[in-house]
Amino acid sequence: MIVNVSPETEKQLAELAARNGEPVPDFAGSLLEEKLREVQPGEGLNGTDDDVDPDALERAVAQMINRTPEEIEQTRARLFQQMEPPRPLPPGQTLFDVICGKWPGDETDEEVLRALEKLS
């Protein structure tokens, strides 16, 4: 198969492939397969209905740790734009006053702490 891309895209693809330690054709193929899975979400790997991808976490982690400082800064700036500004504390109250004992269910602080200890 021959795929035509712009010289800029080819350069970017070569840089990303090198950063991931893969040959350009293999890296390009994996990107293309990933994009096709996004476009056809009802169809899993190998044309089955199984949408479990055993390599998804590994690829996501590799993508995160191989970001350039510029990509990290762009993501950070985008997230800060989407965030709502923090709400001020009510007069005369501390963060402890506002948070403790305010669980969404009927759990006590002690029950929540025990659950957190079990998780850690």
N, C-alpha and C positions, 0 to 999 in steps of 0.2 A: 504494500500500500504506500502511496506517496501522498503526503499532506503538504500543501503550500501554506507558508506563513510569512509574515513580513520580516524583514531583516531585524527589526527591533525585537519582535517576538522570539525569533530564533536565538538571538543573543541572550535574552532573558531566560529562555528555556535552558540554554547551555549553562548559564550561571547557576540556576536552580538545581539542575542535574548534578553539576560538579559539587555543589554544596551538600547534596544528599548522597554523594558517592555512587551515582548510578550513571550508566551510559545514557546519552540523550534519547535514543529511540525507546529504551525501556521506560525512562522517566516520562516521556511524552505519552507513551501508551497507557501508563497508569493514570496520568491526569485525564486522558480522554475517557478511560473506563469509569473513573470517578464521576466525571461530568455526566456521562450517559446514565449512571445510576441515579443521579440527582434528577435528571429529566424524566426518567421512567421509574418513579418511586415504588410502584406496585410490583415491580419485577426485581427479584433478588439476584444473587450471584448465579452465573451459569444458566440464566433464563428460568430459574425456578421461582417459586413464591417465597422461598426462604430469604428473608431480608437481613439475616445475620452475617456480618462481615467480620471474620475473626481478626483481621488486620487493621480494622478501623481505628482502634485506640492507639496502636503503634504508629500509624501514619499521622494521626492528629498530634501526638506528642512530638514526633519528628518535625512536623510543620511548625509547632509552637517554639521548639528550642532552636530552630534554624532561622528564626526571623532576624532580619537586620535591625539595627537600632532605629532606623527610619521607619520601618514597618511597625515596630513596637510603639514608637511615638505617635504615629498616625492612629493606631488603634486606641491608645490612651486618650488622645484628643477627641476622637469620635465618641468614646464612652463618656467623657466628661461633658460633652455637649448634650448627650441624651439623659444625663442624670438630673433628677430634680434637686433643687437646692435643699440643704439640710434645714429641718424645722428647728426653730429656737426652743430651748427648754422653757417650760412655764416658769414664771417668776417665783423665786424662792425654792425651786426644786433642783435636785441634782440628777445626773443621768441614772444613778442607782435608784432614786425615788421613782423615776419614770419607767424603768425596765423591770425591776424585781417585783415578782408577784403578778405580773401582767401577761401570763402565758395564754395562748389562744384557747386552750381547753380548760379543764378544771384541775389541772395538776398543781401541786404545791411546788414551791422552790426546791424543797428537799427531794421530791420525786424527779424533778427535772435534773438536778445534780446527780442523783444516782444513775439515771439513764445515760447522762453524759460520761460518767465514770466507766460504765459498761462499754461504751463505744470507744473509749481511748485505751 
